[in-house]
Amino acid sequence: MNKLNFVVGIVGAGSMGAAIASGLVASRVAEPSAIMVANPSEAPRTTLEKLGIRAFADASEMVGSNPDVVVLAVKPQVLPGVLAELADSLAGRTVISIAAGVSLATLEGALPASRVVRVMPNLPVKVLSGATAICAGSRATADDVERACSIFGALGSARVMREDQLDAEGAVVGCGPAYVALFADVLTRAAVEHGMSCADAREMILSTMRGVATQLLESEEHPRAYMDKVTSPGGTTAAGLRALEPDLFLAVEDAVDAALRRTDELAGK
């Protein structure tokens, strides 16, 4: 993968901001010195500084060090204050927002002199297996979109989408790591109820999940075709799937609908 030929500044070193910064180092697409972070809390700054990343307590000071691309990795509730503080200093720059539910129109209204790209990544970017949807604002250039794709493509899968698709991607893929972790936990508890030790069950279930994901990615096989390989006619897997699938489908639909409703609330819709 080609090295990034620009400097990335990240405002916010919470779970996602730190994951993006450390993931870029792990991917080796950028030298640590070409990544900056700004965060008021000392602990995450110290952790990232150990990787060679430049860390600042003040976002204005970081932006003043002239990163080419600024990633706004703060929560939607915090974002308005950050935009008001940094709007002037972000003029003329590529600005990438990861805030769920904050539209391009809102971002561009608050940053009238910036070129805005909106993205929706998820937490596995830290281990280079993330998934990110990317959408360009009205002033963003092809180079701006390419920069966003270069950053998040180094951290896993990155796809350019329309903005109306971004919220659905966030409700499915952005929330997806928590859904998958919940499924692993529920399956572990079922195993414990039927006599397995918690440690053994968790290790074996997570190993299975890793293996299934790897095989599906490498083979590009449809999940249904993969399920058929595991399911013998009249067997135990067929019985388990018959019991699980109807309720699981409805539960997932309800979860995505709830996440989308909350996205609308955050957007003030």
Residue, then its C-alpha position, 0 to 999 in steps of 0.5 A: m500500500n502506498k505511503l500517505n504523502f500528507v500529514v493527518g491531524i486528529v481532534g479527539a483521542g477517545s476510542m475512535g480517534a485513538a483507533i484511527a491514529s494507532g491504526l495508521v501507525a500499525s498499517r505503516v502507511a504513514e510515519p508516526s511523525a506525520i500523525m498528530v492528535a489533540n486531546p485534553s486528557e493526558a492519558p490517551r496522549t501519553t499512550l499515543e506519544k509512545l507510538g511516536i505520534r505528536a500529541f497536543a492538549d489543545a486542538s487549536e495548537m495542533v491545527g496551527s502546526n498545519p496538518d494537511v487533513v484534519v479528522l474531527a473524531v469527537k462525539p456529536q454532542v461535542l462537535p458544535g463547540v469544536l467547530a466554533e473554536l476551529a472554524d477560522s483555522l480550518a479554512g482552506r483545509t480538508v476536514i473529515s468528520i466521523a460524527a454520527g448524525v451530523s449532516l454535510a449541510t450542517l458541517e459545511g454551514a459551520l465550516p464555510a471555508s473548508r472542504v468537508v468529507r463525512v465518514m462513518p468508520n467502526l472500531p476495528v480500524k484499530v486492528l486494520s479490519g475496520a469498515t468505513a463509508i465515505c461521502a464528499g461534501s459539495r466543496a470537496t474535490a476528488d483529491d479530498v475524497e482520495r485522501a479520505c479513502s487512503i486514510f481509511g482504506a489503510l485501516g480496512s474496507a472503505r467505500v464511497m457512498r451517498e449521504d442518504q446511505l451513510d446513516a444506514e451504514g452507521a446503524v449496521v456497520g458502525c454499531g456492528p462491532a457491538y452487535v457481534a460482541l453481544f452475539a459472542d457473549v450470548l453464545t458464551r452464556a448459552a455454552v456455560e449454561h450447558g456445562m462448558s467453562c466460560a473461558d473455554a467457551r469464549e476462546m473457542i467461540l471467538s476463534t470460530m468467529r475469526g475463522v468464519a470471517t477470514q474464510l468468507l473474506e478470502s472466498e468471497e462466498h455468500p454467507r448462505a452458501y457457507m451455512d450450507k456447508v455446515t448444515s447437514p440435512g436433518g442435523t443439529t445445525a439445521a435444528g439450531l438455525r430453525a430456532l434461531e433465525p426468525d427471532l434473530f432477524l427481527a431482533v437485528e431489524d429492531a436494533v438497526d431501526a432503533a439506531l437510525r431513530r437515535t441518529d435522527e435525534l442526534a441530527g435534530k430531525 
